[in-house]
């Protein structure tokens, strides 16, 4: 068990680190110059983060790749990609993927 002063010191340190990193672009009085190559690379950061979070959820079960085609996540993902590619509507994408996932899980027991 850590003493109370160490816990408070850790909380204070984490608070300072969080504030400084979150406010890094707000603290300076003028805009921080960012190289064009970095600005271009940062355009892809949200997509990369989304793929890094979703891909293991879609393609893996119990730390192993899916070994069967009878997995509702594969078809729900394919439907979501198809709907988004044709409509560019995020709500329609989520609804289509959810409908396919629920239909296969509840209807076929996948």
C-alpha positions in Angstrom: 0.0 0.0 0.0 1.3 3.4 -1.0 1.4 6.2 1.6 -1.2 9.0 1.0 1.5 11.6 0.1 2.7 9.3 -2.8 -0.8 8.9 -4.1 -1.4 12.7 -4.0 2.0 13.3 -5.6 1.1 10.8 -8.4 -2.3 12.5 -9.0 -0.7 15.9 -9.1 2.0 14.8 -11.5 -0.5 13.1 -13.8 -2.7 16.2 -13.7 0.2 18.5 -14.7 1.2 16.1 -17.5 -2.4 16.0 -18.8 -2.9 19.7 -18.7 0.4 20.5 -20.4 -0.1 17.9 -23.2 -3.7 18.9 -23.8 -3.0 22.6 -23.7 0.2 22.4 -25.8 -1.4 24.1 -28.8 -3.4 26.6 -26.6 -0.6 27.9 -24.4 1.5 29.8 -27.0 0.3 33.2 -28.0 0.9 32.6 -31.7 0.3 29.6 -33.8 2.9 26.9 -33.5 4.4 26.2 -37.0 3.9 22.7 -38.1 5.7 21.3 -41.2 3.6 20.5 -44.2 4.5 16.9 -44.1 3.4 16.5 -40.5 0.2 18.4 -41.1 -0.5 16.0 -44.0 0.3 12.9 -41.9 -2.0 14.1 -39.1 -4.9 14.0 -41.5 -4.8 10.2 -41.3 -4.4 9.9 -37.5 -8.1 9.6 -36.7 -8.6 6.9 -39.4 -5.5 5.0 -38.2 -6.8 5.1 -34.6 -10.2 3.9 -35.7 -8.7 1.0 -37.6 -6.4 0.1 -34.7 -9.4 -0.2 -32.4 -11.9 -1.8 -34.7 -9.8 -4.3 -36.7 -9.0 -6.6 -33.7 -12.7 -6.5 -32.6 -13.8 -7.5 -36.1 -11.1 -10.1 -37.0 -10.2 -11.8 -33.7 -11.8 -13.9 -31.1 -10.0 -14.8 -27.9 -6.7 -13.5 -29.2 -6.9 -15.6 -32.4 -8.0 -14.8 -35.9 -11.5 -15.9 -36.8 -11.3 -19.4 -38.2 -14.8 -19.6 -39.7 -16.9 -17.7 -42.2 -19.9 -18.2 -39.9 -19.2 -15.0 -37.9 -21.7 -12.2 -38.0 -19.1 -9.5 -37.6 -17.6 -10.2 -41.0 -20.9 -9.7 -42.8 -21.9 -6.7 -40.7 -18.6 -5.1 -41.5 -19.0 -5.8 -45.2 -22.5 -4.4 -45.2 -21.3 -1.3 -43.3 -18.5 -0.7 -45.8 -20.8 -1.2 -48.8 -23.4 1.2 -47.4 -20.9 3.8 -46.6 -19.2 3.5 -50.0 -22.6 4.0 -51.7 -24.2 6.6 -49.5 -21.5 8.3 -47.5 -24.0 8.5 -44.6 -22.6 7.5 -41.2 -26.0 6.9 -39.6 -27.0 4.6 -42.5 -23.7 2.7 -42.1 -24.1 2.1 -38.4 -27.8 1.1 -38.8 -27.0 -1.3 -41.7 -24.2 -3.0 -39.9 -26.2 -3.3 -36.7 -29.2 -4.8 -38.6 -27.0 -7.4 -40.3 -25.2 -8.2 -37.0 -28.4 -8.6 -35.0 -30.2 -10.6 -37.8 -27.3 -13.1 -38.0 -26.8 -13.4 -34.3 -30.4 -13.6 -33.3 -31.8 -15.3 -36.5 -29.0 -17.8 -37.1 -27.3 -17.9 -33.8 -23.9 -16.9 -35.0 
